[in-house]
Each structure stands twice: as structure tokens, then as C-alpha cells.
Amino acid sequence: MEDARIISLLFKRDDAAIAALDDRYGALCRHLAGNLLSDPRDVEECVNDAWLAVWDRIPPERPDPLSAYLCRIVKNLAIARYHRNTAHKRNTAYDVSLDDLAECFPSSFSVEDEALARALSRRINHFLADLSAEDRLLFVRRFWFGDSPKDLAKLLGVRPHTVSVRLSRLRGKLRTFLEKEGIFS
């Protein structure tokens, strides 16, 4: 079912919208949550919470594209669940993924500062637009979806070491780009 039809069903408060969401985006949302959460029950609960959040937010919102809207909700829910589950643990795979990017952002970066966050988002999107399709895929799959270098190596048909080197170079390029943009000094 097309996104416009799903949104239309949500506006009509038709329960079939949830089934349509799950049919169209369930696998994507479970993959995203599964990269952050190790327990399949947590993954399923996260996805179900995302369906509830969509039900509560549409209407009045009319997201376009729906897939990005859903991924953002799922990722936020999965991160919240992840933090609850690992409050006393560190160095899990997701922490390593985020720590890889930490050097690219200034220590004074505040998530609460909406204007800075939007400007940073625009600059990162500009950075991504200038990458090759394969480098963009690597970057997004690693740092947004949380795919491991091993999984990315399988996807691209290369060795995990090759992926790690490319990711390291991409982080360096991002850091240089952000320095030129005045975000990082």
C-alpha cells in the first residue's frame, strides 16, 4: 500500500493503517531497532510503540516521506530503550558506533540547541551529498542504522578491514569538512 493511502487511513482512524504500516515498513523498523537492541522482545515492543506513536501523531501531522518519519521514531524509541537496558553497562556495539563519530563534533555541542542542531544537520546532509553512493551507503548504514563493519563488508562484498579503513577515512573527511564549515575547530 502506498504511503498516501496509509496516511489517509490514519486520518480516518482506520485500524487497517497499522497493519499496512507493518506490512510496508515492519521489516525496516525491526532491522533498525534490532541493530540497537539485542533482545527480540525489546525490538518488537519498540516497533509496536512506534506504531502507537504514529497513530497518536497522524493526524494532525502529514509526514513526507513516511519512511524517514517512521525510522526517526523507531530510532528514538530504540535509543531510549537501549539506554534503559544498559544504564550500568558500556562499550556495546552501539556505543562503539557512536564513539567513532564523537571526535567529529565539538564537546560544546548541545542537542537542546535546536538552531545549532538544524544547522549541523544541513551541513552533514551537504557532506553526504558530495560522497559517492557507496561511501554514503557506508556512512548512513553505520552511523544511522548501526550496521556493523562485518555486516557492511558482506553487503559490499569486501573484507571487514576494508570497511573499517573506509569508515575511518570518511570520519576524517567529515571532521575536515566540519572544520571548514566552522563547526569544529
N, C-alpha and C positions, 0 to 999 in steps of 0.2 A: 504494500500500500504506500502511496506517495505521502511525503511529509505534509503537504497542504491538506490532504484528506484526513490524516491523523490529527492535525491541529483543529480541523473542522469538527471532528468527533469530540475532541476535548472541549471545545467551545459549547458543544451540545450536551456536555456531561455524560456522554455515552461510554459505558464500561468497555466497549469494544476497542476503544482507543488504547487502553493499557495492553491488551493482547496484541494489537497492531504494533505498538512500541516494542514489545518484547520480540515479536517476530522479526521486525526490521532491524532493531538495534541491540537486542539482548546479547548476542554473541560479542559484539564490540564492547559493550559496557562490562560484561563479565571478564573479558580479556583485560581491560583497563584496570578494573578493581582487583583482578587476580594477580596482576603484576605488583600490587602494593600489599595485598593481604594474602597470608598463607593458608588460612582456613577457608575451605569452600563454603562453609555456613556463613562466614562473615561476608564473603563475596556475594552470596545470594541475598543476604539481608541488605547489603549496600545497594544492590541493584533494585530491590523492592522499595527501599527508601527513596531511591531516585524516581521511580515511577510515581510514588506518592507526592514527591516534591513537584514533579511536572504537573500532576493533577491539581495541586494546590495553586500553582503559578499560572497555568493556562486555563482559562483566561485570568487576567487581562493581557498577559504577555503574549506576543506572537513571534517566537524566535525564528530567525532565518540566518544560518541554516540550523535545523533542528538537531542534527548530529553533533555539532560543536556545543550546542546548548546542553545536550544530554551528557556529553563527555565531561564538561566542566562540572556539572552537578555530581556525577559519579566520582570524579577525581577528588572533589572537595569532601564528599562523604567518606571515600576510602581513606583519604589522608587523616581525617578526624578519627576514624575507626583505628587506623594504624597507630596514631599517637596514643589512643586509649589502650591499645593492646601492648604497646612497647614503652610505656611510661618509664619503666625501670631498666629497659634494655637499650643497647646502642649497637651500631655497626651492622645493621641488617642490610640487605641488598638495596633497599630504597634509600637508606641513609648514605650509602656509598655513592649512589647515583646523584643525590643532591649535593653531597660534599664535593663531587667532581666539578660542579658549577660554582661553588661558593667563592672561589678565587676570582671569578669574573665580576662579582658585584661588590660595591663598596660596603664597608662594615656599617656605615650610617644609613643604609637602605632600610626604609621603613615601609612595611606592607600597608600600614594605615594611611600613608600619604598617597591618596588616590591620584593626584595630579602627577606625581613622580612615577607611580606605577603605570599609568597610561602612557606617559612619555617613553618609559623604558620598554613597554610592550610594543609600541610603534617602532622603536629603534631595533628591537630584536626581530620583528617581522621584516623590517628592511634588510637586516643582516641575512635572514633566512632566504629572502627573495633573491639575493645575489649568489647563493650557493647553487651548486649543481643539484639536480634532482636526487641523486644518490646521497650526497652529503646532507641535504635537507632531510631525507628519509632517515638517515642515521641519527641526526640530531634530535628530530622530533620523536622518533621511536625510543631513543634512550632517555631523553630528559623530560618528555611529556608522558609517554606511555610507560616508561620504566623498564623497557625490554633490556635484558642482559646482553653483554657483548657476545656471549655464546649464542644466544638466540638470533642476534643480528648477523652473526657470522653465517649461521645456517641460512638465513633469509637471503643473504647476498652471495652465498657460495664461496666464502673466503675463510681464512683462519681467524679465530678469536683475537690473536695478537694483532692482526692487520686492522681489525675493527678498533681495538684499543688505541693503536697508534693514530688512526684517522680521527677518533674522538678527541684524543689529546691535541691534535693539530687544530681541530675545529674549536676547541675551548680557547686555544691560543689566538686564533683568528677573532673569536668573539671578544676576547679581552682587548686585543688591539683595536678592534672596531669601536668598542665602548670607550676606550681611552680617547680615540679621535673624536668621538661624539661628546666628550666632556662628562661622561657618566662615571668613569673610573679613572683615577689618576695614580 
